[in-house]
Amino acid sequence: MYAAPIWGLAAPINKKKIQVIQKKLLRIITNALWYIRNDVIHSDLNIETVDESITHLSRKFFIGTINHNNDLIACQISFTSNNGKHRYPYSTTNLSLSLKPS
């Protein structure tokens, strides 16, 4: 989870691969039978899914960036833009937009 802000931009198929591994490991740890749903295992163990964890840690990171007492770090949020295509305003930056092909 060290790079959760970066994983937030990963393709859904890559995050799904990690989620599959997590589900398999939780089933092994709990010795769950085949008919027990994965969401029940997650809620009983009070464990977030990979996507929920990435979202939670990313939001925490960027909120900490906004409220940081160092001006150089706090102003980094001014490089983000929300054009309505992405769920979060930090999922794209003004600097990367100029590198995209027209």
C-alpha angles and dihedrals in degrees: 000000000000091000098038094136089057094044087056087072095046121115113269091241091060092050089047091056090057091045091054090054091049091051092049092049093048090051091051093046094049095036087228120185120243095256096056110103120238093232089057090053091049093048094045092051092039091231123147121230116249092257093049091048093049091049093047095048093043093052091047091051095049094043087052089051092054094049096041116131092222107087094210091058095040093053092057089086088067088071092065126090133188111214093171095255096095130057094229128040092229094058091092133027133211089238094059095047093071090055094058117100115255 
